[in-house]
Amino acid sequence: MIIPARTAPKRFCRSQDSEIRAWVKANLPADISQKVHSAMRLTRDDMQRWAKILGKKGWLGWGWPEQFGGPGWTAVQKHLFEEECALAGAPRVVPFGPVMVAPVIMAFGNAEQQKRFLPGIASGEVWWSQGYSEPGSGSDLASLKTRAERVGDKYIVNGQKTWTTLGQYGEWIFCLVRTSNEGKPQTGISFLLIDMKSPGITVRPIKLLDGECEVNEVWFDNVEVPAENLIGEENKGWNYAKHLLAHERTNIADVNRAKRELERLKRIAKAEGVYDDMRFRDEISKLEVDIVALEMLVLRVLSAEKSGKNSLDIAGLLKIRGSEIQQRYSELMMLAAGPYSLPFIHEAMDAGWQGDFPGHEVSNAPLAANYFNMRKTTIYGGSNEVQRNIVAQTVLG
């Protein structure tokens, strides 16, 4: 039996849900929604245009407390907002500013840093990037080598970050840097905010299997960073990073996009004539059950955050299950379309052409490209193998 895509939490906040749905419908640009539903390439302008629309409403920081200009929503209200945006075809909000670094600035930054950085994040005006992973320091983040040396009232930063998502668009980047080699590796890490227009920063895009330059290398060559851009205390950055990682892994779960893509999978299966195959339908049903279970786990993490509990213990589970689900629905789409999953011409897609083969609506959709792209999800944000070890240690003892 297929479980309905819209699940139980909606009944707790129907008026809020209706308000959000009506606002998204009225304000989401139709051209952007059409691109998202058709899996077409989104430009920087597309993503930032939607971010600025949300910012003007005060909803780009939808998870923020009221004291910092957010709506102060409950865990369920935040979840409903994300759901309505996803189902309407809104682009996924680039999380590095509003979802990742902003909570760190709120929790550990001083009043001047909050006043300086939060408004640009809330409005969508400033594009932030994340500088965590390095060659050889991905899942083992504590082994990072990018060095920041304090010289007077500034830090001199040297090193390399890699897999920096959309870093070619970045205006600011939050980085973990090594400021000490004494003691455990985690104790010598600091959290710096760096202007990407600073002399000595070089960004080199990395072309992936799907032909896109989604990730980048970022090089730092004697980059001068004002000491006032240090968040919290020197050598305490690992504590701040753990706080951020709980938000990142909740975001990586991306359950509401999974719900939208589940409906797309059903449309493709019906168009390609495989929806009536009971064995294929079984796979869709199992995927749907797992998505509902993931949604419940996301709500559990969000509720733990509200009550002040440490949600990091189970945030790794969100990353594991969410990334595996993304891989499953991308694989099932490709299997449903068969040979029609292969053609993919960027220029044709950008022109709105998805083929004219009778009965095959996805003949030029990037299904195979998405499948290859989704292979990364079980690696980034901490590989799933490492996450399982962390969960075993922190939850099971």
N, C-alpha and C positions, 0 to 999 in steps of 0.2 A: 504494500500500500504506500502511495506517495504522500508524505506529510506536507501540509501547506507551507509555503515559503514564509509567510508572515506568521510569526510565532507569538507565544503567550504574553511577553512583556508589554505588548501594545495596550492591553486592557487597563493598565495602571495609569495611563496618562493620555486619554483619547483626545482631550481638547488641545493639549500641547502637540500631540502628533498631527492633528488636523492643521494647526497653525503652521507648523514647520513644513508640512507637505504643500500647503497652499503657497507659502512664501517661496519655497524652492521652485515650484512650478512657474511662478510669476517672474522669477529673477534669474533662473538658470538660462543662459543663452542657448537657443535652439541649435546653433551650429556646433557648439561644444558637446551638447548632449548627443547629437547625432553621431559625432565622432566616437564618443565613448561607447555607445551601443553597437557601433559597427567595428569596434576595435581598430580605429584609424589612428594614425600618428598624431599626438598632441604636441603643439609647439610650446615654447616658453611663454609666449603671449597667452595661449589658451589657459595654461595652468595659473599664471599670475592674474589674468583677468578675473577668473573665478575667485581666487584668493582675495582680491581687492573688493569684489562684490560682498563676500562674506565679512571682510574687515569693516566695510562701511556699515553693515548691519550690527556689528559687534559680535559676530559668531565665528570668526576665524579662530579665535581662542575659545572654542566652545567648551573646552574642559577646564577653563580657568575659573578661579574663585572671583567673586564680585569685587574684592578689594584691589584686584589688579585689572579690572575692566572687563572681566568675563561675565557670562550670564549666571554663574553660580548654580548650574544645573546638577541634578542628582545623577547617579550612575545610569539609571534607566533613561532619563531624559537625554543624556549624552549619547547613549546607544541608539535611541530612536532618531536623533538628529543624523547620526552617521548612516543609519539604515535608509532614511528617506532620501538623503543625498545620493547614496549608491544606487538605489532603485530608480531614481529619476535620471540617472546617467551623468551625474556630476563627476568631474575629475577627482581622483583621490588627492586630497590636500597634501602638498609636499610637507612632510612631517618635521623636518629638521629644525625649523623655527618654532612654530606654535606648539608642537607636541613633545619635542625633545629638549631643546636648550632652554626654552622659556620656563618650564618647571624647575630647572636647575637654578636659573637666575632668581626665580621667586624664592626658592628654598635656601639658597646659599650665597646669593649675590648681595651686595650692600645696597642701600637706598639709592645711591647715585647711579649704580649700574642698572638697577631696575628702572629708574627714570630715563636713563639714556637708551636702553636697548628694547624694552618691552613695547613701547608705542609703535616702532617700526615693524615689529613682528606682528602685532595685533592688527595693523592696517593692511598687511600684505605687501608693503612697499619694499621691504628688504628681504632678499633671498639668502637664506642660510644654507650652509653645507656642513657635513660632519667629517671631522678628521680623526678617525679612530684607527682603522686597519692600516697595517704596513706590510711590506713583503716579509713574510715569515712571522708576522704578528697579527693574526686574524682572530681565530678562536682563542689563542693564547695571547690575549691582549696585553697582559702584564709584562710581556717581553719586549714591548715597543722600545725603539731606539731614537726616535726624533728627540733632539736635545734642545733644551731652552736654558741658556746661561744668563743669570742675573748680572747686569752691568749697570750700576747706578739705578736710574729710575726706569730702566727698560730691560726686556729680555731679548737675547739674540738667539733666534731659532734656526736650526739646521736639521735637515732630514727629509724623509719622504713619506707621504701617505698614499694609499692606493685603494682602488674600488670606491672612490668617492662619488657617490650617486649624484648625477646632474651637477657635478662640480664646475662644469664649464659655464654655468649660469651664476655661480655663487658670488655674492658680494661680501659676505662675512662667513667665517668658518670657525666652529668651536673645535678645539684640538686637545687631545691628551698628549702631553709632552713630558720627557724625563728631565727632572730638575735635580735628582740625586741618585747615586748608585749605591748608597749605603742601606743596609738592612734588606728586607724582602723586596722583590721587584715592585710590588704594589705600593710600597711606602714612599717611593721616590717619584711619583707621578703627579703632575699638576694639570689644572684645567684652564686653558687660555682661550680668549676670544680674539680672533685675528682678522683684520681688514684685508680682504683678498686683493685689494689694489696696492698693497704694500710692495715696495721694490724688493725683488728677490724671490717672488712667488711665481712659479711656472706651472700651468695646468696643461696636461697632455691627455686628450681623450683616448679611450680604449674602445676599438670597434669590436662588438660582440658577434656571435654567430647569426643573430637576426639582422645584422647590418646596421644596428643603431649604436651610437656612442653614449650609452646610458651611464657608464662609469668612467672614472678618470684617475690618472696619477697626479698628485700635487707635490711639487718640490719646493723646499724652503732653503734658500741660500743666503745666510746671514740676514734673515728678516728681523727687523727691529719692531718689537711689540711693546707698547707702554705697559709698565708694571701695573697700572690701574686696571688693565684688562684681565688680570688674574681673578678667577672666581674663588672665593673662600680663602683658605690658607694654602701656602706652598706645601707640596708633597702630600696633600690630602685629596688630590683629584680622583683617586680610585673610589673613594666613598661617594663622590658626586656622580661618577660614571655609573656606579651600581644603581643609584637613584634614577638616572636617565634610562638605563637598560630595561627597567621594568616598564617604562612608557614605550620604549622601542619595540619590545616583544609583544606588548598588547597591540601595537599598531601593525606589526608584521602579521599577526593572526588574520587581520583584514577580513573578518567574518562577513561583513555586509557586502563587500565586493564578491565574496564567494556565493552569497545568496543571489546576487544579480547574475553572476556567471552561470549559476545552476540553471536559471531560467533560459539563458542563452543556449546552454547545452541542450535543453529540451527542444528548443526551436530548431536547432541544427539537426538533432536526431529525427525530428518529425519531417523536416524538409528532405532529409536524405533517406527516409524510409526505413530507419532502423529502430524507431521508437516502439514499434510493435513486436520487436524481438524481445522475448521475455528475459533472456539472459542479459541482454544489454540494459533492459529496464531495471533489472535487479541491481546492476552496478550503479545506475542513477539513484535508485532508492537508498542503497547503502551510503552513497555520498551525501544524500540529503539528511539522513539520520546523523551522520558525523558532523555536518554543518550545524545542525540544531544543538548537538552536544557541545560543540565548540562555542556556540553563542552563550550557552549557560555558563561555561567556564570563564568566558570574557566578563560576563556580568559579575561573577564571583570575585574576579580580580579587581574590577572597578569598585565593588562594594567594600572590599578589603582596604582599598586606598582611602575611601571616605571615612572609614572607622579608625584609620590610623595604623592599621596592621601592615606588616611587611608583606607585600604581594610578590616580592621578587622570587620567593620560594617556588611559586607555581607559574610565574610568568614564563619560565622556560618551557613549560608544557604547552602554553599558547603558541610559542614559536614552533615547537615540534609539530603539533597537530595542524596549525594553520598552514605551514609551508607544505606539508604532505598533501593537504586538501587542494591547495593551489596546483600542485603537480598533477593530481588525479583529474581535476576537471579539465585542465589543458590537454591531458592525454586522451580523455574520453571524447572531447570535441574533435581531435584529430582522427581518432578511430571512427567516429560517426561520419565524418566527411570523406574518409578514404582518400583516394587520389586527388580529390578536390581541395584537400588541405594544403597541397604543395604550392600552387601558383601564388606568387606574391610580388607584385610590382609596385614599388612605392609611389611612382608617378601616377599610376592608375588609381591607387587608393586615394591619393590626395585629391584627385579629380572627381572622386565619388563613384568610381566604376568598380563594381564587385562581380562583374561577369554577366554573361547573358545565356548561360547554359540552362535550358529549361529544367526547373525543379531543383537547381543547385544554387542557392542563394549565397553560398560562401565560397564560390569558386576563386575569388581573389582575396579572401580574408587571410590574415597572417596566422593561421592556426598552427602550422608547423613551426613558424618562427616563435610564436608564443610558447609552444611546447619546449623548444630549446632554451628560451629565455628563463622559463620556470625551473630549469635544472639548478639554478643558482640558489633557490629559496631555502634549500636544506643546508646551505653552506653559510650564507651571509647572516649577520647578527649573532654569530656563534654557531658553529656547525651542530647539527642535531645529535651527533655522537657525543660531543662535549656537553651539550645541554642535558642529555640523558644521565651523564655522570654527575652533573651538578644537582639535578633533581634527586638522584639516588642518595647523594650525600646529605643534602639539606632537608629533604622530606622524609626519607626512609632511615636515615642515620647510618 
